[in-house]
């Protein structure tokens, strides 16, 4: 039985990724058929991606295509065969620091790949395109909490720039071709089955192994850590709510979060920034041992703080993330101990 308001068929890119895996699980449990697309890139250990995929493959309603989203013809063929009603685009080259050393990977996946998704949605019209953006687009913005209605035009990393470019590309396709497109600015998502390149994963692994952790600007950094199940819940609720053109848009002072095209931006964050030193303490408590800290200066491309204003999300779907970090980290550490056998 498909839950009320949900589509029957969703094509989801990045299905073997961290957030994609959880969203796929949530959709399948609601009776939605999902075609997962992923190229199982080795950006981090492909064994973890395969382990996620292995949990999805036996489930009723799930099918999988190993495919690079920048393969335009391959993606078009997948759309033509599956005929999705909704597309959830979560595949991307992630990571701020990695973008400093491997910029072309971001052009390939985040720009050319996203263009392939937009073109596929144009060739095979869908009721709603939902795609991952990032809180990193706020860049040098010093006004907090970060609001979708504030400008986000000064990214401080190439990764952030590609995510902001995705929002603008989607706006052009919404305007030209009427593709309803919703951007989701994720704020530091964490939880079980997470990415090994993320700080909480690295910290947990190192603490349990008795190895030192690299801590960048500990007393200066804070993040709006958002538990992955909350992110999945928000995405599932948004599936059946494609954006509508805003009739009263002011051409002299346009709203950065909406448009006179079917295009919208939402923050998805816990609306509770946590200082890095407190976050590490929560991980230490969950692991039952102290961290060995190696203090380092703030890195290029980093921002000091993130803090999500989620009033628009709450108004749209009557939900906002609210899992405390103590709860979320305890669940992650329990999963990691089982997964790693420690």
N, C-alpha and C positions, 0 to 999 in steps of 0.2 A: 504494500500500500504506500503510495507516494503522499507525503505530507502536503497539506493544503498550501497552494501558492508556489510550490516547487516545480521546476521543469521535469520532463520525463528523461531527457538526455542532455548530459553536460560533457563537453570536451574540456579536459583540464590539463594544461601543460605544466611540466614540473611535478608530475604525479609521484615520482620516486624521491622528490626532495622533501625537506623537513615540513614546511607548511602544507605543501601539496598532498603529502601522505595523509596528514590529519584531516584536511578538507575532504579528500576522497573518502576516507572512512566515514565521516559525518554524512556525506551525501548517500553513500551506499546504505547506511543504516536507516536512512529516510526513504529508501526504495527508488532512488534515482539511478539510472544507468549511466555509467561513467566510462568514457574513453580516455585513458591516461596516456599522455605523450611525454616522453623523456628520452634524452640521449645518453643518460648515465655518464655524464662527463666526469673525468678524474680530478676535478678541482679539489675534492677531498675523497677519502677512501671510498671507492665504488662499492666495496663490500657492504657498507652501511646502506647505501642506496638500494642494493640488491636485496638486503634483508627487509627493508621496508616493502619493496615490490613483492617479495615472496609472501608477505602477509596479505597483500591485496589480491594477488592473482587467483586464489581459490574462491574468492567471494562472488556470489551471484550478482550479476549486473556489471561486473568490471571486465573491461578489455584493455589491451595495451598495445601501443605502437612505439617501438624504439626509433626515434626520429629527432633530428636536429631541427629546431623551429626555423632556422635560417634556410632550410631546404624548402624553398617556396613550392615547388611542384609536389613534393612529398606531403607537405601540409595541406595543400589544396585537395589532394587525393583523399586524405584522411577525413577532411570536412565533407567531401562529396559522398563518401561511403557511409559515414556515421550520421550525418545530418543533425548536428547539435542544435538545441534550442537556445542554450546558454553556453558561453565560453568563459572559463576562468583561467586567466593567463598568469601563472606563477613561475614559469621557467625564466631564469635570468642568470647572468654572471653576477654573483653576489660579492660583497666584501669591499670596504673602503680601501684598506691598505693594499690589497692585491691589485687594485686598479692603478696604483702608482708604478708598479713594475710590469704589468701586463695589460696596457690600455687597449690593445687591439681585440682582446677577448671580449671587452665590453661593447665595442662597436659591432662585433659579430653577433653576439647574443642579444644585447639589449636594444640595439638600433635596427640592424638588419633583421634580426629575429622577430622583433615586435612589428616591423613593417610587414613581414610575412603573415603574421596573425591578423593585422588589419586588412590586408588584401584578401585573405581567406574569408573574413567576415563580410567583406564587400561582395565577393563572388557567391557566397552562400549565406545570405542574410540571417542574422540571429536576433533573438529578442533582447539580448543583453550581453555585453562584453564587460566582464569585471577583470581588472588587472592590478598587479602589485606595483605600487610606487614605494616610497620610503620616506621616513621622517628626515632623512639626510638632505632632502631637497630644501629644507629650511635654512641650511647652511649657516651663513653669518647672521641670521636673524636673531636679535637679542630680546625681542618681545616675547614674554611667556605668559600663559601657556601658548604654544604654537596653534594658531588658528588657520583653518583652510581659507579663511577670508582675508588673510594677510598675504602680501606678495612673497613669492619664493623664487627670487630671480638671482640669487648670489650663492650658488653652490660652491663648496670648498673642496670637492673631490670629483674626479671624472665619473665615478659611480653615481654620485648624486646628480650630476649633469645629465647622464643618460636617463635617469628616472624622471627628471623634470622634462626632458625631451619627449619621453613616452606620453606624458600628460598632454603636451602640446600637439603631438602627432595624433593622439586620439581625438582631441578637440577638432582638428581639421577634418578627420574622417566622419565625426559626428555631424559637423556642419555641412560637409559636401554630400555625404551619402546617407545621413540619417541613422548611423549606427549608434544605438544607445550605449554609452561607455562610462563606466564608473572606475575611478582610480582610488586605490586604498593605500594610504600612507601608513605603513607599518612602523611601530615603535618597538625596537629591540625585542623581538619575539624569542621566547625560550620555552623549554619543556622537554619531555621525553622524546627520544628519537631525533634530537637536535643536531645542529651542524658542529662538527669538531673544530671548525675555525673560530667559533664564537667564544668569548671570554669565559662564560660560565662553564662551558664544556672543558676548556683547557684548564681552568682553575680546579675543577672537580677531579679531573684525571691526575693532575700534578699533586694535589693535596693527598689523595689516596695512595699515590706512589711515593710520597715523601720527597718530591722534587720541588724546586723553587718555582714561583709564578712571577711573571713579568707584570708589574702594576704601573700603569701610565697615569701620572698626575692624580694619585689616589684621592687627595683631599679636595681636588678641584672638579672632579668629574661626577656627573649624575646622569642617570638614564631612566626613562619611563619604561621599565621592564614589563612586558605584556605576555601573559601565559597563552600558549598556543591553542588550547581549547576555547579560550575566549575569542581568539582571532577566527577560528573555524566557525563558531556560533554566529559571529557577525557576518561572515561571508555567506553562510547558508541563508540567513535571514534576508540578505540583500539580493539574493538570486532573483526573486520574484518582484523586485522593485526597481525596474529600469528607470533611469532619470528622464524627466520631461523637460522640454525647453522652458526657460524662465521668461515669461512674457514681458516682464517689466524691467528687463536688463537696461541699465544706464550706459549708453555708449561712451559717455564722457568719463565715467568712473565705473568700469565693469567690475563685477564681483569675481575675484580669482577662483572661487569654488564652484561656480555654476555659469550657465551661458544661455544664449538664445538658441542653442542646439541641445540635443539630448545628451548632456555631458555633466558629470558631477565628480567632486573630490570629497572623500571622507578620511579623517584621521581614525586610526584604530590603535589606541594606546590605553594604558591603565590609568591615565590621568593622575599618577602619583609618582613623581620623580624620586629616585632612591640614590643616595650618594654611594659611590663605588666602595668606600671603606665599609659601609653598612652591608652592602651586597656581599662582599667577601666574608664578613662575619656570619651572615646567614648560611653561606656555603660551608664555612668551617663547622658551624653547629650541626648541619645536616650530615657532614662527613665524620664528625666526632673527633676531629684533630685540627691543630692550627696550621695555617699556611706559612710557608717560608717565602717571604716577600723580597723581590728584587725591584727596587723603586727606579722608575725611568721617567723622563720628561714626556709631556704630551706629544703625540705623533702628528706628522703632517696629514691633513685631511680630516682629523678628528674635530668634533665640536665639544664644548664644555658641558652642555646640558641639553636634554630633550624633555619635553613636557607637553602632552597632548591635550588639547581642548576637544572633547568628544560630545559636545552638546548637539551637534548636527546629527551624529550617528544615533544618539539616543532618541532624538526626535523622529528619525526615519524608521527605526526598527525596534524601538522600545527596549534597547539593550545597550550596555556598555561594559567593557572588560573591568573586572574588579577582583581577580584572584590575588590574594596577598603573596608577596614573594616568599614568605616562609612556607606557605602551602605548595606553591609551584616548584620551588627549589627542592623541597623534601621529595616530591614526586619524581623530579629529574634524577636526583642522586639515587633513589631506590631503583629507577630504571637503569641507570648507568651501572650500578653494582651488578645487577642481573645480566645486563648485556655484555659487560667486560669480564664478568666472573671474578669480581674482587670484593 
